[in-house]
Amino acid sequence: MYRVLIPVDDDESRALNQAEYAANLPGSGSDVEATVLYVVPPRRLDTAEEVDFEEIDSAVAAVEYLEDSGVSVDGRVGDGGVSEEVIRMADELDCDELVMGGRKRSGVAQVLLGSTVRDVFVSTERPVTITGSGMVFEGGSREVLLPVDRNLERARRQVEYATALPNAAENVTATVLYVFPHQDYRGAPPHEFEDVEAAVETADSLEAEGLSVERVSIGGEVARKVLETAEEREVDSIVMGGRKRSGVQKTLLGSIAQDVMLSADRPVTLTG
């Protein structure tokens, strides 16, 4: 069973985007269990015992959407530090994925990472997805874009995430992308996918697990090319590799991963 944690705040639109993402995971009707979590914010004086889940409109809306979609779901209320409670609950439930809601900058079409989302990203090793406003899912299948760099560990985490999705071999198709940084000028060397060990290993590993894979290599500014490829191929989500801080076990958002998350209108997963 694939377990998903959906931490929601008071914004019903974000909560419904999160629920829609979870409801459209491959095989979600029978292979996914979801927990919708509302953490009482510190500005309120209530404790979790004093807040009725049914009073939280956004949380109730998410649960109802999931139930209507045939997903097994329960609702919980927590308190304390919001990000700390989210991480604690994810560990308690041994979740396979956390689905966080994006924020919108006023006047521009970019997802703005809120402080809670960022704190969760940098404090858990579990895959974290931030949803977008441009989600379109069809037929229970999932097409994912895996942009890789030359780091084998990160690439392997991306493979682990994609192959762990419910019924991945039957329902997930993948595009493995390597962007040769800034090599889009006249006379640039050939962009050979086979020259990048991490890209080849990623594609081979996915195919070994039964996934249909396309291999793509291009040159240019990395984040921009990732976003353009996601748009051109109409992928359902982008799966990015995490980075490690030296000396501590926390995920550090690389500038490319952050740029993609801030600019994409579709879900972006950071694998850790």
N, C-alpha and C positions, 0 to 999 in steps of 0.2 A: 504494500500500500504506500502511495506517495503522499506525504503529509506536508501541508502548506499552512503557514501562519500568515494571517492578514491583519496587521495592526492598522486600525482606522482612527481618524480624529473626527472632528465634528462636521467635516465637509462631506456631504452626501454624494456629490458628483465624483470626488476622488474615490470614495469607498466603493461606488458602483463600478468604476474603472478597475479597481483591484479585484472585485468579485468577478467581473467579466473575464479578466485574464485567467483567474483560477478555474473558472467554469469551462474555459476553452483549452485547458491543458489536454494533451492527447489522452483519450480514454477516461476523461474526468468523471463521466457518469458512474463508473464502477471502480475505478482504480485510484481515485483521489479523495482524501479526507482533508477538510479545511477547518481551521479554527479562526474565528473572527475575534480579535482582541481590542478592547477599548481600555486605554490606560487613563485613569483620572489625572488630569494635568495638575502640577504642583500648585497652580494658582487657585485651585478649588480646595476647600477645607474638608471635603468629603473623603471618606475612605472607600475602598472597593466594596466593603460590606454595606455601605450606606447608599450605593448607587445601583439602581435596577437596570440591568442590560436593556430591558424593553423601553427605557426612557431615552436611550441614545438612538436618535432617528437614523443616523448614518450607519450605525452597526446593524440595526434591525433591517435596513434596506439591503445591506450586503448579504445578510443571512437569508433573507427572502429570495434574493436573486439566485443565490447558490442552490437553495432548496428547489426552486422552480426549474433549475437546470439539472436537477438530479444528483447534485453533489452532497455527500454526507457532511454536515457542518454542525459545529457547536459554537456558542458564544460565551465569552468570558470577560470579566472586568478585573483590571489590576490597578495598583497605585504605586506611588514612589516615583523615582526617576523614570521618565518615559522610555528612553532608549535602554536603560538597564533592565526594565521589566520586560521589554520586547525580547531582549537577548536571553533573559532568564527563562521566559516561556518557551522560546524556540529550543533551548537546551532541554527543558523539562519534557517537551513533546518529541524531542529528537526529530525536528522538522527537516525535510529535504530542501525546502525553499521558503524564503520570506518574500512576501509581495507587498511592497511599500507604495504609497501614493505619491505622485509627483506634484509639484507646485508650479504655478504660472507667474512669470514676471508680468507686471502690468505693461501692456503696450507692445510686447514682443512675444513671438511664438517660441519661447524656450522654456524647458522645464528647469525650475530653480530648485536645487537641492535644499531642503529645509535642514535645520540643525539636527533634528532627530534622525532623519534619513542618513545624514552624513555620519552621525555618531554610530548608528547601527552598522553602516558599511565598514567603518574602520575598527569595529570591535568584535566582529564575528567571522568565523571561517566558513560559515554556511553560504550558499548562493543567495544573493539578494537581488530581486528584480524591482526596478522602479517603472511603474506603468506610464503610458503616454496617452495622449488624446486621439491619436490616429490609429487605434487598434481595429483591425478587420480580420476576423477569423472565419474560416470556412471548413465545414465538414469534419471537425475534430482533428484535422492534420495540423502539422506545425512545420513551417519552413524557417530555419534559423540561419543567421549569418555569423560565422566565427572568424573575426579578424584576428590573426595571430602575428606575434612578433617573433624574434629568434630565441625566446626563452622557452626551453622545453618543459619546465615545470608548469609554467602558466598554461601552455598549450594542453598539457595533460589534464589540468583542472577543467579546461573548457570541454575536453572530450568526456570527462567523467560526468559533467553536468548534462550534456546532450544525450549521452547514452543512458542516463538514469531516468530520463523523462518516461512517463508511462507508455508502454508499448512502442518504444522508440523505433525499433526496426520496421514496424508496420506503418507508423504514423509521422515520423520525423524525417525531413530531408534537410541537407546541410550544404551551405556554400562555405568553403574554406578560402579565406582571402588573405593574401599577403601584399602589402603596399610597400614598394621600394621607395623609401622616403625621398621626396622632391625630385625623383628621376622622371620628370615629364617634359623635359626640354628636348629640342632638336639634337639628335646625335646621342641621346642617352643609351646606355647599354641595354641589351635585351632583358626583358623582365621574365625570367625563367622560374616558374614555380618550383621546379625540381632542385633548384640551387639552394633552397631554404629548408634545412633539416626539420625544423619545427613544423613547417607547413606540410611537408610530406608525411611526417609521422602522424600529424593530426588527421589528415585525410585517410591514410592507411588504417588508423585505429578505428575511425568511424565506420569505414567500409567493413572492417573485420567484425564489427558488431551488427552488421546488416543494414546500415543506413545508406541511403542513396546520397552520393556526394559529388559536388562539382568543385573543381579546383580553378581558382582565379588568381592571377597576379597582374598587377598594374603598377604604374609609377605615379607619384604625386604627393600632395600634402595629405598625411595619413588620415586624420580625422575627417577631412572633407571627402576623401575617397571612400571611406567607410560609409558615411552618410549617403553619398551618391549611389553606391552599390546597393545599399539597403532599399533606397527608393526605386531604383531601376528594376530590381528583382522582386519588389513588393514582398519582402520577407516579413514574417510575423514578429520576429524579435531579433535582437542583436546580443550575442553572448561574448562579453569581454573578459579577458584575463585580469586577475588582480595583481597587485605588486606587494612586496614585503618591505617593511622598514628594517634596516639593519639593527639587529640586537634586540628587537621586541617582536612578539607574535601578534602583530596587527596588520590589517590590510591597508595599504596606502594607495589612494587613488592616483594613478599616473595621469599626466596632463592630457594624454590622448583619450583615455577612458573617460575622464571628467568632461572633456570637450564633447565627446559623443553623447554622454548622458544629458548634458545641458542643451544639446541641439536637436536630439532625435524626438520625433513625435510618436515613435513606437516603443514598446517595452525594451529596456536594456537590462541585461543581467550581468552582474559582476560576480565571478565565480569564487573569488577568494584566493 
